[in-house]
Amino acid sequence: MTRIYYLLMSFPLLVAVTAHATPQQVVTRYNNYKAICNGMGYENVRCKDPIAFQSSLTKTLQNLKNQETVIFDKVSLNEGSAYDNISGIFTAPLDGIFSFTWTILTTAGKYFVTEIVLNGQKVALNQTDGRGHDGYPMSTSHANIKMKKGDKVWIRTNGTSGQHAHGGWCYFSGAKL
């Protein structure tokens, strides 16, 4: 709290003394102020273009093979162009933590088990199981994944459990935190 107080109190002083200063003096004072902020642990935060995508499955998938990629082919949002709706793969355009969510809907008597993978390694599972149920069971899973630039994330079937995913009701989305 003390750091914030000193930071807030020093800013008006910086502005007040620059009213009659030369451009070089203003730059010097700004650099000093910036050095103080950095020394106190505040980082220079720049606004960046967002990285986010939203995709959905347009057709019903049935009897997928072991670890087959689920391609969410309809893209409604792709800020940063990091999601490829042909391969179904999201490629990190820069280092960071990314948040992913995927939803699968199946039908009564069927099931569909998926996993999110980072560079081919399983991170989390999603099981939608309609066996013994009426209607259309749906499940959603979420994963926050630390990625390096060029790392790849996608959704694939877990084992041979890609029996039935209902098109039009399955989604995959992600965004950089």
LUMRO-574052 format. One record per atom (N, C-alpha, C, CB): x negated, y negated, z; residue in three letters. Coordinates in pm, whole numbers, padded with zeros to 5 digits, always signed. Glycine has a CB too. Layout:
BEGIN
XYZALA ...
***
This chain:
BEGIN
-00082+00118+00000MET +00000+00000+00000MET -00087-00125+00000MET +00094+00001+00120MET -00198-00118+00072THR -00290-00232+00078THR -00347-00261-00060THR -00402-00205+00178THR -00378-00155-00134ARG -00433-00173-00269ARG -00336-00250-00357ARG -00467-00038-00333ARG -00210-00214-00349ILE -00110-00281-00431ILE -00099-00428-00391ILE +00028-00210-00418ILE -00102-00455-00260TYR -00094-00592-00212TYR -00208-00677-00270TYR -00098-00595-00059TYR -00333-00627-00258TYR -00448-00701-00310TYR -00440-00718-00461TYR -00579-00631-00273TYR -00391-00615-00528LEU -00378-00621-00673LEU -00276-00729-00712LEU -00335-00483-00729LEU -00162-00729-00645LEU -00059-00828-00676LEU -00101-00969-00638LEU +00070-00793-00604LEU -00175-00983-00532MET -00219-01115-00489MET -00330-01170-00579MET -00267-01110-00345MET -00411-01084-00637SER -00521-01133-00720SER -00475-01172-00860SER -00629-01028-00730SER -00365-01116-00907PHE -00319-01148-01042PHE -00278-01294-01056PHE -00202-01058-01078PHE -00197-01352-00965PRO -00163-01495-00979PRO -00287-01585-00975PRO -00066-01537-00868PRO -00386-01545-00896LEU -00509-01622-00889LEU -00579-01621-01025LEU -00603-01566-00779LEU -00582-01506-01088LEU -00642-01494-01221LEU -00571-01586-01320LEU -00637-01347-01271LEU -00438-01585-01316VAL -00360-01667-01408VAL -00379-01816-01376VAL -00209-01630-01401VAL -00378-01853-01250ALA -00389-01994-01209ALA -00522-02055-01249ALA -00370-02007-01058ALA -00630-01982-01230VAL -00761-02039-01260VAL -00792-02038-01409VAL -00868-01966-01185VAL -00713-01970-01489THR -00739-01967-01633THR -00672-02083-01706THR -00693-01835-01691THR -00591-02161-01637ALA -00520-02271-01702ALA -00615-02373-01762ALA -00427-02339-01602ALA -00729-02400-01697HIS -00824-02499-01747HIS -00959-02435-01779HIS -00841-02611-01645HIS -00958-02307-01812ALA -01083-02235-01838ALA -01110-02224-01988ALA -01079-02094-01775ALA -01235-02203-02021THR -01272-02180-02160THR -01232-02036-02195THR -01427-02204-02184THR -01221-02005-02325PRO -01189-01867-02365PRO -01287-01765-02307PRO -01187-01856-02516PRO -01415-01797-02303GLN -01514-01704-02248GLN -01490-01680-02099GLN -01657-01757-02272GLN -01455-01784-02026GLN -01427-01768-01883GLN -01303-01680-01860GLN -01406-01906-01817GLN -01203-01698-01945VAL -01082-01615-01935VAL -01117-01468-01958VAL -00974-01661-02037VAL -01196-01441-02061VAL -01236-01303-02092VAL -01317-01245-01976VAL -01319-01298-02224VAL -01408-01322-01922THR -01490-01275-01810THR -01403-01243-01689THR -01596-01380-01772THR -01309-01332-01657ARG -01220-01308-01544ARG -01132-01185-01568ARG -01132-01431-01517ARG -01084-01171-01690TYR -01002-01053-01724TYR -01084-00925-01706TYR -00948-01062-01869TYR -01205-00924-01757ASN -01291-00805-01743ASN -01319-00775-01596ASN -01423-00826-01820ASN -01340-00879-01515ASN -01360-00858-01372ASN -01235-00799-01307ASN -01398-00991-01303ASN -01120-00854-01343TYR -00993-00805-01290TYR -00973-00658-01330TYR -00876-00892-01342TYR -01001-00626-01455LYS -00988-00490-01505LYS -01082-00396-01429LYS -01017-00485-01657LYS -01205-00440-01404ALA -01302-00359-01329ALA -01252-00333-01188ALA -01439-00429-01325ALA -01191-00432-01126ILE -01136-00414-00992ILE -01023-00310-00995ILE -01084-00549-00936ILE -00935-00321-01091CYS -00824-00225-01104CYS -00877-00084-01124CYS -00731-00265-01221CYS -00972-00068-01214ASN -01030+00064-01238ASN -01099+00117-01113ASN -01130+00059-01355ASN -01169+00028-01041GLY -01236+00068-00918GLY -01139+00112-00810GLY -01320-00046-00867GLY -01017+00061-00816MET -00915+00098-00717MET -00839+00223-00761MET -00817-00017-00696MET -00873+00276-00876GLY -00809+00400-00920GLY -00700+00382-01022GLY -00754+00471-00805GLY -00674+00260-01065TYR -00573+00239-01167TYR -00637+00255-01305TYR -00509+00098-01153TYR -00571+00332-01390GLU -00624+00355-01523GLU -00558+00263-01623GLU -00606+00501-01564GLU -00628+00241-01732ASN -00571+00165-01841ASN -00471+00255-01914ASN -00683+00112-01938ASN -00344+00226-01902VAL -00241+00308-01963VAL -00198+00241-02094VAL -00119+00328-01867VAL -00210+00316-02200ARG -00169+00264-02330ARG -00038+00331-02371ARG -00278+00287-02437ARG +00043+00258-02440CYS +00164+00317-02495CYS +00124+00401-02615CYS +00271+00208-02533CYS +00174+00521-02620LYS +00143+00610-02731LYS +00274+00651-02797LYS +00063+00735-02684LYS +00261+00694-02919ASP +00377+00747-02987ASP +00419+00876-02917ASP +00348+00771-03138ASP +00548+00896-02899PRO +00594+01017-02829PRO +00570+01143-02913PRO +00742+01004-02795PRO +00553+01253-02843ILE +00545+01384-02908ILE +00662+01463-02851ILE +00405+01457-02882ILE +00759+01493-02935ALA +00878+01565-02892ALA +00944+01631-03012ALA +00978+01470-02820ALA +01003+01749-02988PHE +01078+01814-03095PHE +01200+01884-03038PHE +00988+01915-03170PHE +01298+01902-03124GLN +01421+01976-03092GLN +01455+02058-03215GLN +01539+01879-03052GLN +01467+02189-03198SER +01498+02276-03311SER +01603+02378-03272SER +01370+02347-03362SER +01667+02436-03372SER +01769+02537-03346SER +01761+02648-03451SER +01910+02474-03345SER +01827+02754-03418LEU +01832+02872-03505LEU +01959+02863-03588LEU +01827+03007-03423LEU +01950+02873-03720THR +02069+02858-03804THR +02133+02991-03840THR +02036+02784-03930THR +02059+03100-03829LYS +02115+03230-03867LYS +02098+03329-03753LYS +02047+03284-03996LYS +02187+03427-03749THR +02179+03531-03647THR +02061+03622-03676THR +02311+03612-03642THR +01986+03653-03570LEU +01872+03745-03582LEU +01909+03878-03519LEU +01745+03685-03515LEU +01873+03987-03587GLN +01903+04120-03535GLN +01784+04213-03555GLN +02028+04177-03602GLN +01763+04298-03455ASN +01664+04405-03460ASN +01524+04356-03498ASN +01708+04510-03559ASN +01478+04251-03433LEU +01343+04202-03459LEU +01241+04301-03404LEU +01323+04062-03396LEU +01123+04299-03462LYS +01015+04389-03423LYS +00945+04341-03297LYS +00914+04403-03538LYS +00856+04424-03247ASN +00775+04394-03130ASN +00695+04265-03152ASN +00681+04511-03098ASN +00710+04171-03062GLN +00637+04043-03063GLN +00653+03966-03194GLN +00491+04069-03037GLN +00769+03974-03253GLU +00797+03898-03375GLU +00834+03754-03338GLU +00912+03964-03456GLU +00779+03659-03410THR +00805+03517-03385THR +00951+03484-03416THR +00711+03428-03468THR +01014+03413-03324VAL +01149+03362-03346VAL +01133+03224-03407VAL +01235+03359-03212VAL +01179+03209-03529ILE +01161+03082-03600ILE +01290+03001-03589ILE +01123+03106-03749ILE +01281+02893-03514PHE +01392+02799-03501PHE +01379+02703-03619PHE +01389+02722-03360PHE +01460+02726-03721ASP +01437+02667-03853ASP +01499+02530-03876ASP +01487+02758-03956ASP +01597+02491-03796LYS +01660+02360-03816LYS +01602+02262-03715LYS +01817+02369-03800LYS +01538+02157-03765VAL +01473+02059-03679VAL +01556+01930-03679VAL +01328+02031-03726VAL +01599+01890-03560SER +01676+01766-03550SER +01590+01650-03498SER +01795+01786-03458SER +01474+01683-03440LEU +01380+01582-03391LEU +01240+01641-03401LEU +01414+01538-03244LEU +01146+01563-03455ASN +01008+01611-03464ASN +00913+01491-03459ASN +00985+01694-03595ASN +00918+01416-03348GLU +00830+01301-03330GLU +00687+01351-03311GLU +00875+01213-03209GLU +00598+01306-03395GLY +00459+01352-03390GLY +00432+01467-03485GLY +00424+01392-03250GLY +00536+01520-03547SER +00525+01628-03646SER +00442+01747-03597SER +00463+01574-03774SER +00459+01786-03472ALA +00379+01895-03415ALA +00447+02031-03426ALA +00350+01865-03270ALA +00579+02033-03452TYR +00650+02160-03466TYR +00667+02194-03613TYR +00789+02155-03395TYR +00634+02317-03650ASP +00647+02365-03788ASP +00765+02462-03795ASP +00515+02435-03836ASP +00872+02421-03862ASN +00992+02505-03870ASN +00978+02620-03970ASN +01111+02421-03906ASN +00868+02629-04042ILE +00844+02742-04131ILE +00778+02856-04052ILE +00754+02700-04251ILE +00681+02823-03970SER +00611+02925-03890SER +00672+02943-03751SER +00464+02889-03876SER +00746+02840-03701GLY +00802+02844-03567GLY +00700+02808-03460GLY +00856+02981-03539GLY +00589+02747-03500ILE +00478+02720-03408ILE +00465+02570-03380ILE +00348+02774-03465ILE +00446+02538-03251PHE +00415+02403-03208PHE +00264+02397-03188PHE +00492+02364-03077PHE +00198+02298-03250THR +00054+02279-03237THR +00029+02147-03166THR -00017+02282-03376THR -00042+02154-03053ALA -00069+02033-02974ALA -00155+01936-03053ALA -00138+02070-02840ALA -00107+01814-03078PRO -00186+01715-03151PRO -00293+01648-03064PRO -00095+01609-03208PRO -00282+01667-02931LEU -00382+01613-02838LEU -00372+01688-02705LEU -00361+01459-02816LEU -00470+01670-02621ASP -00471+01734-02489ASP -00357+01680-02404ASP -00606+01712-02417ASP -00303+01765-02317GLY -00202+01718-02225GLY -00117+01830-02171GLY -00115+01616-02290GLY -00018+01792-02091ILE +00078+01887-02039ILE +00206+01870-02119ILE +00103+01867-01885ILE +00256+01981-02169PHE +00375+01980-02252PHE +00485+02061-02183PHE +00345+02038-02392PHE +00606+02014-02195SER +00722+02078-02134SER +00806+02143-02245SER +00806+01975-02052SER +00834+02272-02231PHE +00910+02346-02332PHE +01032+02411-02269PHE +00822+02453-02400PHE +01141+02414-02345THR +01265+02480-02305THR +01319+02557-02424THR +01369+02377-02251THR +01368+02678-02398TRP +01432+02752-02505TRP +01554+02825-02450TRP +01334+02852-02571TRP +01657+02831-02535THR +01786+02889-02499THR +01823+02994-02602THR +01895+02781-02489THR +01869+03108-02553ILE +01911+03217-02641ILE +02053+03258-02604ILE +01813+03340-02631ILE +02138+03278-02705LEU +02274+03328-02688LEU +02283+03461-02760LEU +02380+03226-02741LEU +02340+03559-02693THR +02363+03689-02757THR +02513+03717-02752THR +02281+03804-02687THR +02551+03839-02778THR +02693+03875-02778THR +02714+03995-02686THR +02743+03906-02923THR +02838+04023-02654ALA +02872+04134-02564ALA +02811+04264-02616ALA +03025+04148-02551ALA +02748+04338-02525GLY +02689+04466-02560GLY +02550+04457-02619GLY +02777+04536-02655GLY +02499+04339-02644LYS +02367+04320-02705LYS +02274+04250-02608LYS +02378+04239-02836LYS +02148+04238-02644TYR +02049+04168-02562TYR +01942+04109-02651TYR +01986+04263-02457TYR +01866+04015-02596PHE +01757+03952-02670PHE +01660+03898-02566PHE +01809+03837-02766PHE +01540+03954-02562VAL +01440+03914-02464VAL +01325+03846-02538VAL +01389+04037-02380VAL +01291+03725-02493THR +01185+03648-02559THR +01082+03605-02456THR +01243+03525-02633THR +00970+03559-02509GLU +00864+03504-02425GLU +00804+03384-02497GLU +00754+03611-02392GLU +00759+03289-02418ILE +00684+03177-02476ILE +00537+03213-02460ILE +00720+03039-02406ILE +00461+03189-02565VAL +00320+03226-02563VAL +00233+03105-02597VAL +00292+03340-02662VAL +00117+03101-02533LEU +00015+03000-02560LEU -00102+03073-02623LEU -00029+02923-02429LEU -00129+03043-02749ASN -00237+03107-02824ASN -00228+03259-02814ASN -00374+03058-02772ASN -00105+03312-02817GLY -00084+03456-02816GLY -00074+03519-02678GLY -00193+03521-02888GLY -00091+03442-02571GLN -00083+03495-02435GLN +00050+03455-02371GLN -00202+03443-02349GLN +00121+03554-02319LYS +00252+03531-02258LYS +00241+03433-02141LYS +00313+03663-02211LYS +00335+03337-02137VAL +00341+03239-02029VAL +00467+03262-01944VAL +00340+03095-02086VAL +00583+03281-02009ALA +00710+03298-01937ALA +00807+03378-02022ALA +00771+03160-01899ALA +00908+03435-01957LEU +01008+03519-02023LEU +01147+03456-02019LEU +01013+03657-01959LEU +01233+03503-02110ASN +01374+03467-02112ASN +01449+03595-02149ASN +01404+03348-02213ASN +01541+03638-02062GLN +01619+03758-02092GLN +01765+03723-02099GLN +01595+03867-01986GLN +01825+03747-02215THR +01968+03729-02233THR +02027+03867-02255THR +02001+03632-02353THR +02109+03912-02162ASP +02158+04051-02164ASP +02310+04054-02159ASP +02099+04132-02047ASP +02370+04099-02267GLY +02515+04108-02276GLY +02567+04249-02256GLY +02562+04056-02407GLY +02478+04342-02223ARG +02523+04480-02200ARG +02608+04486-02074ARG +02402+04577-02188ARG +02726+04543-02088GLY +02818+04553-01975GLY +02895+04425-01949GLY +02742+04591-01851GLY +02889+04329-02041HIS +02959+04201-02024HIS +03047+04172-02145HIS +02857+04086-02003HIS +03148+04090-02123ASP +03229+04037-02232ASP +03177+03900-02269ASP +03380+04031-02193ASP +03214+03854-02386GLY +03180+03717-02425GLY +03041+03704-02485GLY +03191+03628-02307GLY +02984+03585-02464TYR +02856+03550-02524TYR +02759+03502-02416TYR +02875+03441-02633TYR +02683+03591-02358PRO +02586+03549-02255PRO +02476+03459-02313PRO +02522+03672-02189PRO +02436+03361-02232MET +02333+03266-02273MET +02236+03249-02158MET +02395+03130-02316MET +02109+03233-02190SER +02011+03202-02086SER +01910+03101-02139SER +01939+03330-02036SER +01856+03023-02047THR +01758+02920-02079THR +01636+02940-01991THR +01817+02777-02060THR +01519+02922-02050SER +01394+02927-01974SER +01314+02800-02002SER +01312+03053-02010SER +01221+02773-01910HIS +01144+02650-01917HIS +01000+02679-01878HIS +01205+02540-01827HIS +00905+02611-01942ALA +00765+02624-01905ALA +00692+02493-01929ALA +00698+02737-01985ALA +00612+02450-01832ASN +00520+02339-01849ASN +00383+02400-01874ASN +00520+02242-01723ASN +00322+02362-01985ILE +00197+02426-02026ILE +00090+02322-02052ILE +00220+02512-02151ILE -00026+02341-01989LYS -00141+02253-02013LYS -00207+02301-02142LYS -00242+02254-01892LYS -00222+02210-02238MET -00274+02246-02369MET -00390+02156-02409MET -00164+02238-02474MET -00476+02211-02489LYS -00584+02135-02553LYS -00540+02107-02697LYS -00721+02215-02549LYS -00596+02004-02755LYS -00566+01972-02895LYS -00591+02096-02981LYS -00652+01851-02944LYS -00492+02132-03063GLY -00503+02247-03151GLY -00446+02376-03094GLY -00646+02269-03185GLY -00418+02381-02962ASP -00354+02499-02904ASP -00216+02517-02965ASP -00344+02487-02750ASP -00171+02642-02967LYS -00043+02674-03030LYS +00050+02743-02931LYS -00064+02763-03153LYS +00180+02706-02940VAL +00284+02765-02858VAL +00398+02806-02949VAL +00333+02665-02747VAL +00457+02923-02920TRP +00574+02967-02996TRP +00654+03064-02911TRP +00532+03034-03130TRP +00772+03098-02961ILE +00862+03193-02896ILE +00857+03321-02979ILE +01009+03136-02885ILE +00846+03435-02910ARG +00847+03565-02978ARG +00927+03664-02895ARG +00702+03617-03003ARG +00964+03775-02961THR +01034+03878-02887THR +00939+03945-02790THR +01095+03982-02983THR +00994+03990-02679ASN +00916+04062-02579ASN +00938+04210-02602ASN +00957+04021-02433ASN +00833+04279-02645GLY +00847+04420-02679GLY +00935+04434-02801GLY +00905+04500-02561GLY +01026+04530-02795THR +01119+04550-02907THR +01259+04509-02864THR +01118+04699-02954THR +01268+04403-02787SER +01396+04360-02730SER +01463+04249-02810SER +01375+04313-02589SER +01435+04241-02939GLY +01498+04140-03023GLY +01618+04196-03093GLY +01399+04085-03124GLY +01716+04240-03016GLN +01831+04308-03073GLN +01930+04213-03140GLN +01902+04386-02966GLN +01967+04101-03073HIS +02068+04013-03132HIS +02060+03872-03072HIS +02208+04072-03111HIS +02032+03774-03155ALA +02038+03632-03116ALA +02136+03564-03210ALA +01896+03563-03122ALA +02233+03497-03151HIS +02343+03437-03227HIS +02299+03304-03288HIS +02465+03417-03137HIS +02300+03295-03420GLY +02263+03172-03490GLY +02356+03057-03455GLY +02265+03194-03640GLY +02299+02938-03453GLY +02376+02818-03423GLY +02383+02784-03275GLY +02514+02833-03476GLY +02342+02877-03188TRP +02352+02855-03044TRP +02220+02881-02972TRP +02460+02944-02986TRP +02111+02888-03045CYS +01979+02912-02985CYS +01890+02790-03016CYS +01915+03045-03041CYS +01816+02746-02913TYR +01740+02622-02926TYR +01598+02638-02870TYR +01812+02508-02855TYR +01508+02556-02925PHE +01370+02548-02876PHE +01330+02401-02882PHE +01270+02639-02960PHE +01285+02346-02769SER +01244+02206-02767SER +01121+02188-02681SER +01359+02117-02716SER +01054+02076-02704GLY +00935+02046-02626GLY +00901+01899-02632GLY +00817+02128-02674GLY +00822+01855-02533ALA +00779+01716-02528ALA +00654+01705-02443ALA +00890+01626-02471ALA +00570+01609-02476LYS +00450+01583-02396LYS +00492+01502-02273LYS +00341+01506-02479LYS +00445+01547-02158LEU +00476+01474-02033LEU +00387+01354-02018LEU +00461+01566-01912LEU 
***
